[in-house]
Amino acid sequence: MNQKSLANDSLVSQANVKKQLGNISDMTMWRRRRQGILPPPIVINSRNYWRQSQIDAILSNAIENLEVA
């Protein structure tokens, strides 16, 4: 990821990520991180954030896996 794309890549809160992934629970978030599906979060002031591009990639991969199956 280059400098320009990092500047345009917003941080998304854990609550927003949970909604984007289908209103999953905190426990499911933890499981997905442990399984390596979700990357480690960026922690700011004890709150978890992810880059939107990471979440988009996870959703894209999930869609591709559904299409193949």
N, C-alpha and C positions, 0 to 999 in steps of 0.2 A: 504494500500500500504506500503510495507516494505522499509527499507533504500536502499537495493540493487536495487529494481525496480525504485525507485525515481532517482537514479543516472543514470540509463539507459534510462530514459524517457525524451526525448528532448522537448524543448519549441518551439512552432510554432507561427510565427507572424500572425497578423490578416489578412494580405494579403494572406498568404499561407492557412489559414483556409478558407477564402472566396473561394479560388480556389478549395480546397478539397470538399467543400460543394456545388459545382456546379456553381462557379462564381457568388455567390450571392452579392448583394449590401451592402453598409454600413448600410442602413436602415433595410434591412432584417436581418443583424447580430444583430442590436439593438433589433428588434422584437423577434428574437429567444432567446436572453438573457432575455428579459422581460417575455417571455412565460415560461422560465425555461428550454428550450431545450438546450441552451448553458449555461455552468456554468460561474460564474464571472471570468473575466480574471485575470491573474497575470500582474500587471502593473510595468514596469521597464522603468524609464526615460520617463514617459508619453506615453509609447507604450504598446499595449495590446498583451499578449501572452497566449497561452493555452498549456497544456501538450498534446503531441501527443496521449497518451493513452485515454484522454478524447474525442478527435475527433474521434479516432477509435471506441470507444464505441458508440458515437452518430451515426456514419455511420452503424455500426453493428446493432444497434437497428432499424434504418430506414429500413434496408434490411429485418430484421425479420418481421417488420410490413407489408412490401410489400408482403412477402411470405404468411402471414396469411390471408391477404385480398383477 
